């Protein structure tokens, strides 16, 4: 699959990334003409009852308290008698469970895969919403069913006033700059920090395609943990050149220089940085997404399926990435890394280019027994399957 050069709706991807990405909102009318929702409200309610699925119910007012939150999984009778007043059901990671939803992601590959979070579904009856708020990620809000009225605008921050008495981060006294009504197939892009409030005009389903960047805290914590397991960190600092101090309580420049040099030598290794980030950015969101194949396949089974024209595809919840090193190509799949050398290196970009890797090319590369074995490992761990 080639990288899309246009957004759904026709806008140049270069223009979007230059003028809108992380800068300002964009309304795209009929980004997906004739769109039929890939899931129904009943199907979303059924998913919200599953233990492995992350789901939430937001009630605008409950027992005199504003914007109350309930976390799933829910009992089946929770939706036979829905809460009074305005409410919304949220189902996270819908692309992990519904292949037709995962197909939508291919339209957004103009942004690197490692930035993708997931697709969340929001169902609400008339009047339902999750309140005025802002997010710390980029999101494309795709209307899949019914109509939702969006008010949005204004840069928000952690200092923005919030409504009290709710576990949610609801904005208080917020004023929108713009208002639009989205119909099925319409889409709204919002960068991080932009306040927004969507209210259902009728029974409606909105799909939120979210792109999340890691926090600096996440980066520092994860990278240092990686360094502590991947490199020799048991050695003690040496200070054989210590000079007589003016004051024994002073931490002088000599000590700080030594500490800085030691830390810099560890974090400036670009190979380690690439290996860590590949594993970090492809780690599954939870352990229930990637399920080992049952029964497991042998290498002969896999080669036979390829020879018969079987179509491989990613597990909907799997994440694939790769990076080119000086002498190897590192393939990252669901938080694991595989180092490929020589003629094996092309397998990594091939597997990562599309959720359905080119079967003929995969079969050709798997004439190498080592690559056939690697593909069998990926299949058996649940990262790949045959359609």
Backbone torsions as a table, in degrees:
resi	resn	phi	psi	omega
1	UNK	NA	130.5	175.9
2	UNK	-82.4	155.3	178.9
3	UNK	-67.9	127.7	-180.0
4	UNK	-59.2	133.2	178.3
5	UNK	-97.5	1.2	178.1
6	UNK	-138.9	149.6	173.6
7	UNK	-75.7	158.1	166.2
8	UNK	-53.2	129.9	-175.1
9	UNK	104.8	-17.0	171.0
10	UNK	108.1	-13.6	-179.1
11	UNK	-65.6	138.3	177.0
12	UNK	-57.3	134.0	178.4
13	UNK	-64.4	-36.2	177.1
14	UNK	-61.3	-43.4	179.7
15	UNK	-64.7	-43.5	179.6
16	UNK	-61.4	-48.2	-177.6
17	UNK	-64.4	-34.1	-179.4
18	UNK	-75.9	-41.5	-169.1
19	UNK	-103.7	-21.4	-172.1
20	UNK	-123.2	-40.7	-173.3
21	UNK	-55.0	119.3	-178.3
22	UNK	61.4	20.4	-178.7
23	UNK	-123.6	-55.1	-175.8
24	UNK	-154.8	157.9	-178.2
25	UNK	-67.7	161.6	177.4
26	UNK	-147.6	128.2	174.1
27	UNK	-97.5	128.0	179.6
28	UNK	-120.9	107.3	179.7
29	UNK	-76.4	134.2	178.1
30	UNK	50.5	50.2	173.0
31	UNK	-61.8	-35.1	177.2
32	UNK	-126.3	82.4	-176.8
33	UNK	-59.7	137.2	177.5
34	UNK	69.8	19.8	-177.2
35	UNK	-61.0	131.0	170.5
36	UNK	-110.5	130.7	-177.2
37	UNK	-57.4	128.8	179.7
38	UNK	-72.7	-9.1	176.6
39	UNK	-136.5	153.4	176.2
40	UNK	-101.6	168.6	176.7
41	UNK	-60.9	-39.8	179.3
42	UNK	-64.2	-39.1	179.3
43	UNK	-66.8	-37.9	176.7
44	UNK	-64.6	-41.2	177.7
45	UNK	-62.8	-39.1	177.9
46	UNK	-64.0	-42.9	177.8
47	UNK	-62.3	-37.4	-178.2
48	UNK	-66.7	-13.0	177.0
49	UNK	-92.5	-4.8	-177.9
50	UNK	-85.1	138.3	-177.3
51	UNK	-61.3	-37.5	-173.8
52	UNK	-80.7	-11.3	-174.4
53	UNK	-97.5	131.1	177.1
54	UNK	-82.0	122.0	-178.0
55	UNK	-142.8	156.3	-179.3
56	UNK	-144.7	151.3	175.3
57	UNK	-122.8	123.6	-178.8
58	UNK	-109.9	122.8	-179.5
59	UNK	-113.4	126.6	-174.0
60	UNK	-63.6	-39.2	177.4
61	UNK	-147.1	129.0	-176.8
62	UNK	-143.3	117.3	179.7
63	UNK	54.4	39.4	177.6
64	UNK	81.6	2.9	-179.7
65	UNK	-108.5	136.5	-177.3
66	UNK	-81.4	145.6	168.5
67	UNK	46.8	71.0	-179.6
68	UNK	-94.2	147.7	-173.9
69	UNK	-118.3	134.5	173.8
70	UNK	-126.0	131.5	-179.6
71	UNK	-98.9	140.4	176.6
72	UNK	-78.2	180.0	6.0
73	UNK	-74.5	151.9	-177.0
74	UNK	-105.4	157.7	173.7
75	UNK	-76.5	155.6	-175.7
76	UNK	-63.9	-27.4	-179.0
77	UNK	-80.4	-4.0	179.6
78	UNK	-63.5	-29.5	-175.8
79	UNK	-103.4	-5.8	171.7
80	UNK	-76.4	-26.4	174.7
81	UNK	-128.7	77.5	-177.2
82	UNK	-64.3	160.5	-177.5
83	UNK	-64.6	149.5	177.1
84	UNK	-68.6	157.6	177.8
85	UNK	80.1	-158.7	-175.2
86	UNK	-88.8	133.7	-178.9
87	UNK	-151.4	164.9	-180.0
88	UNK	-143.9	138.8	173.8
89	UNK	-104.1	129.0	178.3
90	UNK	-115.2	131.6	175.6
91	UNK	-122.7	114.4	-175.7
92	UNK	-84.3	151.9	174.4
93	UNK	60.3	38.5	-177.3
94	UNK	-61.0	-31.4	179.8
95	UNK	-64.4	-21.0	179.6
96	UNK	-74.3	-21.0	-172.0
97	UNK	-115.9	-18.1	-176.0
98	UNK	-124.9	106.1	-177.3
99	UNK	-54.5	-36.3	-178.7
100	UNK	-65.0	-30.3	176.6
101	UNK	-74.1	-39.5	178.8
102	UNK	-60.1	-30.7	179.2
103	UNK	-60.0	-29.4	-177.7
104	UNK	-62.3	-30.4	-175.6
105	UNK	-62.4	-27.4	-178.4
106	UNK	-62.4	-21.1	178.5
107	UNK	-77.6	-8.9	-175.1
108	UNK	-117.1	20.4	-177.6
109	UNK	-76.6	6.9	172.1
110	UNK	-75.6	-7.8	171.0
111	UNK	-109.5	135.7	-176.8
112	UNK	-54.6	144.1	-177.9
113	UNK	-55.8	-33.1	-175.0
114	UNK	-67.7	-16.3	178.0
115	UNK	-84.0	-16.3	-175.9
116	UNK	-71.7	134.4	174.3
117	UNK	-96.8	-75.7	177.4
118	UNK	-171.9	-174.9	173.8
119	UNK	-112.2	121.7	176.7
120	UNK	-102.9	140.9	175.4
121	UNK	-105.0	139.5	177.4
122	UNK	-125.3	117.7	174.2
123	UNK	-109.5	136.1	176.5
124	UNK	-147.6	140.4	169.0
125	UNK	-76.3	175.7	-178.5
126	UNK	-52.1	130.6	179.0
127	UNK	92.0	-12.6	-176.7
128	UNK	-74.3	145.3	176.9
129	UNK	-162.4	177.3	173.2
130	UNK	-111.4	14.9	175.7
131	UNK	85.0	161.8	176.4
132	UNK	-68.8	129.3	-176.1
133	UNK	-159.1	179.5	171.0
134	UNK	-137.9	157.7	-179.4
135	UNK	-118.7	162.8	177.4
136	UNK	-104.5	31.0	177.5
137	UNK	-145.1	161.9	175.3
138	UNK	-79.2	142.0	-177.8
139	UNK	-146.2	139.0	169.9
140	UNK	-106.3	118.3	-178.3
141	UNK	-97.7	103.7	-175.4
142	UNK	-101.5	121.0	178.9
143	UNK	-79.5	118.5	-176.1
144	UNK	-102.1	-28.0	-178.3
145	UNK	-155.6	142.0	178.9
146	UNK	69.5	-160.4	-174.9
147	UNK	-133.0	140.0	176.9
148	UNK	-132.1	132.6	178.3
149	UNK	-94.9	121.8	-178.3
150	UNK	-108.3	130.5	167.6
151	UNK	-112.3	134.6	-175.3
152	UNK	-154.2	163.4	176.5
153	UNK	129.7	160.5	179.1
154	UNK	89.4	127.3	178.8
155	UNK	-76.7	129.1	-179.5
156	UNK	-115.6	160.4	179.8
157	UNK	-148.2	-178.9	178.8
158	UNK	-63.4	-17.6	179.3
159	UNK	-88.1	-5.6	-179.4
160	UNK	-64.9	136.6	-178.5
161	UNK	-58.3	141.7	-178.4
162	UNK	-121.8	153.9	174.1
163	UNK	-72.4	133.8	179.7
164	UNK	-87.7	158.5	175.7
165	UNK	83.5	16.5	179.4
166	UNK	-135.2	144.8	176.0
167	UNK	-76.7	-8.6	-179.7
168	UNK	-92.6	159.4	-178.2
169	UNK	-94.3	70.5	-176.3
170	UNK	-86.6	128.7	-179.5
171	UNK	-72.0	139.5	179.1
172	UNK	-107.5	136.9	177.1
173	UNK	57.0	35.9	179.9
174	UNK	-86.6	140.8	179.4
175	UNK	-121.1	129.7	-179.4
176	UNK	-84.6	156.1	175.3
177	UNK	-96.2	-29.5	-175.3
178	UNK	-138.0	161.4	178.0
179	UNK	-144.2	133.1	177.7
180	UNK	-140.2	153.7	173.5
181	UNK	-110.1	120.8	-179.5
182	UNK	-99.3	133.6	174.8
183	UNK	-106.8	167.5	179.7
184	UNK	-51.3	130.3	-178.1
185	UNK	96.7	-18.4	177.2
186	UNK	-79.1	157.1	-176.4
187	UNK	-146.7	144.7	177.8
188	UNK	-124.7	125.1	173.7
189	UNK	-97.2	134.5	176.8
190	UNK	-129.5	127.9	174.2
191	UNK	-79.7	170.4	179.6
192	UNK	-60.0	146.5	172.3
193	UNK	82.8	2.7	179.5
194	UNK	-93.8	122.8	177.9
195	UNK	-65.0	143.4	178.6
196	UNK	-156.6	155.7	-178.1
197	UNK	-150.7	114.9	179.8
198	UNK	-111.1	127.9	-178.4
199	UNK	-120.7	130.6	-179.4
200	UNK	-68.8	130.5	175.0
201	UNK	-86.7	-27.3	177.4
202	UNK	-150.8	-173.9	176.6
203	UNK	-58.9	119.5	-172.6
204	UNK	-141.7	153.2	175.8
205	UNK	-126.3	126.9	176.5
206	UNK	-117.8	134.9	176.1
207	UNK	-104.3	123.5	-178.3
208	UNK	-105.4	110.4	177.6
209	UNK	-90.8	105.8	-170.6
210	UNK	-103.4	138.5	175.5
211	UNK	-121.4	116.1	-174.1
212	UNK	-114.5	135.8	173.1
213	UNK	-98.7	141.0	179.1
214	UNK	-66.9	151.9	174.8
215	UNK	-76.8	158.4	176.5
216	UNK	-60.7	-36.8	177.0
217	UNK	-59.5	-45.2	178.2
218	UNK	-60.8	-43.4	-178.1
219	UNK	-62.9	-50.2	-176.4
220	UNK	-64.7	-43.9	-178.5
221	UNK	-64.3	-47.4	-177.3
222	UNK	-68.2	-41.7	-177.5
223	UNK	-66.5	-42.3	179.0
224	UNK	-66.9	-36.4	174.7
225	UNK	-61.5	-41.5	178.8
226	UNK	-62.5	-45.6	-179.3
227	UNK	-61.5	-36.1	-178.1
228	UNK	-69.8	-22.1	179.0
229	UNK	-99.2	-23.1	-174.6
230	UNK	-97.4	-19.7	-176.0
231	UNK	-125.0	165.5	179.5
232	UNK	-78.4	105.9	-179.2
233	UNK	-115.4	13.5	-178.4
234	UNK	-84.0	-15.4	-178.9
235	UNK	-68.4	146.1	178.0
236	UNK	-91.2	153.5	174.9
237	UNK	-63.3	143.2	176.4
238	UNK	-109.2	146.6	178.8
239	UNK	-144.1	49.9	-178.7
240	UNK	-67.4	-13.3	-179.7
241	UNK	-101.6	18.6	-178.4
242	UNK	-61.2	136.8	178.8
243	UNK	-104.8	160.8	-179.9
244	UNK	-60.1	122.6	-178.2
245	UNK	-80.1	153.2	172.7
246	UNK	-72.2	-32.7	-179.5
247	UNK	-143.1	125.8	-176.5
248	UNK	-65.2	-16.9	179.4
249	UNK	-88.5	-5.3	-176.1
250	UNK	-84.0	136.4	169.7
251	UNK	-98.2	103.0	-170.8
252	UNK	-88.4	176.7	-179.0
253	UNK	-60.8	-34.8	-178.5
254	UNK	-61.5	-43.5	178.4
255	UNK	-66.4	-42.5	-179.4
256	UNK	-66.8	-38.1	177.5
257	UNK	-61.1	-41.1	-179.1
258	UNK	-66.4	-42.9	178.1
259	UNK	-63.4	-44.6	-179.2
260	UNK	-61.8	-43.0	-179.3
261	UNK	-62.7	-41.1	-179.5
262	UNK	-65.4	-45.2	-178.8
263	UNK	-67.9	-42.8	179.6
264	UNK	-60.5	-40.2	-178.9
265	UNK	-62.8	-29.1	-179.6
266	UNK	-80.9	-43.6	-172.9
267	UNK	-87.0	-11.9	-177.1
268	UNK	-89.9	2.4	177.8
269	UNK	-77.3	104.0	-173.1
270	UNK	-66.9	-31.7	177.8
271	UNK	-63.4	-46.8	177.4
272	UNK	-60.9	-39.5	179.1
273	UNK	-60.2	-45.5	-179.0
274	UNK	-65.8	-42.5	-179.2
275	UNK	-65.9	-41.4	177.8
276	UNK	-63.7	-48.1	-172.5
277	UNK	-67.4	-33.9	176.6
278	UNK	-61.6	-42.9	178.4
279	UNK	-70.4	-42.1	-179.5
280	UNK	-60.3	-46.8	-172.1
281	UNK	-79.7	-13.9	179.1
282	UNK	-106.2	2.1	-179.6
283	UNK	-61.1	132.9	179.1
284	UNK	-61.2	152.4	-178.6
285	UNK	-68.7	-31.6	173.8
286	UNK	-156.6	167.5	-172.2
287	UNK	-75.8	-7.3	-178.1
288	UNK	-90.0	-4.8	-172.8
289	UNK	-83.1	-47.6	-176.5
290	UNK	-101.0	106.1	-174.1
291	UNK	-106.9	128.7	-179.8
292	UNK	-57.1	146.0	179.0
293	UNK	-64.6	142.2	-180.0
294	UNK	-138.8	114.7	-0.7
295	UNK	-77.9	158.4	178.1
296	UNK	-66.9	151.4	-179.5
297	UNK	-96.1	153.6	169.8
298	UNK	-91.2	166.9	177.3
299	UNK	-60.7	-38.9	177.9
300	UNK	-62.4	-39.7	177.1
301	UNK	-58.4	-46.0	-176.3
302	UNK	-66.9	-43.8	179.5
303	UNK	-63.5	-37.7	178.3
304	UNK	-65.3	-41.3	178.8
305	UNK	-64.4	-40.2	177.3
306	UNK	-64.5	-43.1	179.9
307	UNK	-63.0	-30.0	179.6
308	UNK	-83.7	4.6	178.1
309	UNK	87.4	16.4	178.2
310	UNK	-60.5	140.6	-177.7
311	UNK	-100.1	113.9	176.7
312	UNK	-79.9	145.9	170.9
313	UNK	-148.1	159.6	177.5
314	UNK	-66.0	144.9	160.9
315	UNK	-55.0	136.3	-175.1
316	UNK	-59.0	-24.3	179.4
317	UNK	-98.4	1.7	-177.6
318	UNK	-83.0	156.6	177.8
319	UNK	-127.8	129.5	-178.6
320	UNK	-119.9	138.6	175.8
321	UNK	-156.8	165.2	176.1
322	UNK	-151.6	162.1	173.9
323	UNK	-145.3	144.3	179.5
324	UNK	-89.0	123.0	174.2
325	UNK	-101.5	174.9	-176.8
326	UNK	-58.2	-46.7	-173.3
327	UNK	-118.5	0.9	-177.4
328	UNK	-148.2	166.8	169.6
329	UNK	-116.4	127.6	179.4
330	UNK	-97.1	121.6	175.1
331	UNK	-100.0	132.4	179.9
332	UNK	-119.6	125.6	179.8
333	UNK	-136.4	116.2	175.5
334	UNK	51.5	46.3	174.4
335	UNK	83.6	-1.0	177.7
336	UNK	-107.8	155.0	178.9
337	UNK	-122.4	147.0	179.5
338	UNK	-135.3	121.2	-176.8
339	UNK	-94.2	122.6	-176.4
340	UNK	-112.3	137.8	-178.5
341	UNK	-125.1	159.2	172.8
342	UNK	56.5	-131.8	-176.7
343	UNK	-70.1	-9.8	179.3
344	UNK	-80.6	-16.9	-172.1
345	UNK	-59.1	-36.4	-178.6
346	UNK	-61.8	-16.3	-179.3
347	UNK	-63.2	-34.7	-175.8
348	UNK	-63.5	-56.0	178.4
349	UNK	-63.3	-30.3	178.4
350	UNK	-63.4	-46.1	-179.2
351	UNK	-69.3	-26.8	-174.0
352	UNK	-92.2	-13.6	-172.6
353	UNK	-72.0	-25.0	-175.1
354	UNK	-155.9	153.0	176.1
355	UNK	-68.1	-14.5	172.5
356	UNK	-122.5	87.7	-179.0
357	UNK	-58.8	149.0	-179.7
358	UNK	-60.2	112.6	-173.1
359	UNK	-62.6	-42.0	-178.0
360	UNK	-62.6	-42.6	179.7
361	UNK	-69.7	-37.8	176.7
362	UNK	-61.1	-45.9	-179.4
363	UNK	-61.9	-39.2	179.8
364	UNK	-64.1	-46.5	180.0
365	UNK	-66.0	-30.3	-177.8
366	UNK	-77.1	4.9	167.7
367	UNK	-66.3	-21.4	171.6
368	UNK	-76.8	117.8	-176.3
369	UNK	-57.1	-34.0	-179.3
370	UNK	-66.7	-38.9	179.1
371	UNK	-72.6	-35.3	175.4
372	UNK	-62.0	-38.7	177.7
373	UNK	-66.0	-41.7	178.7
374	UNK	-62.4	-44.3	180.0
375	UNK	-63.1	-35.5	177.1
376	UNK	-65.2	-38.8	176.7
377	UNK	-60.8	-46.1	-179.2
378	UNK	-64.3	-36.9	177.8
379	UNK	-67.2	-47.8	-175.3
380	UNK	-68.6	-27.6	177.2
381	UNK	-81.6	-6.2	174.8
382	UNK	95.7	6.4	-178.1
383	UNK	-79.4	-24.8	177.5
384	UNK	-128.0	152.4	171.9
385	UNK	-150.3	163.9	176.9
386	UNK	-93.1	131.0	176.9
387	UNK	-69.7	NA	NA
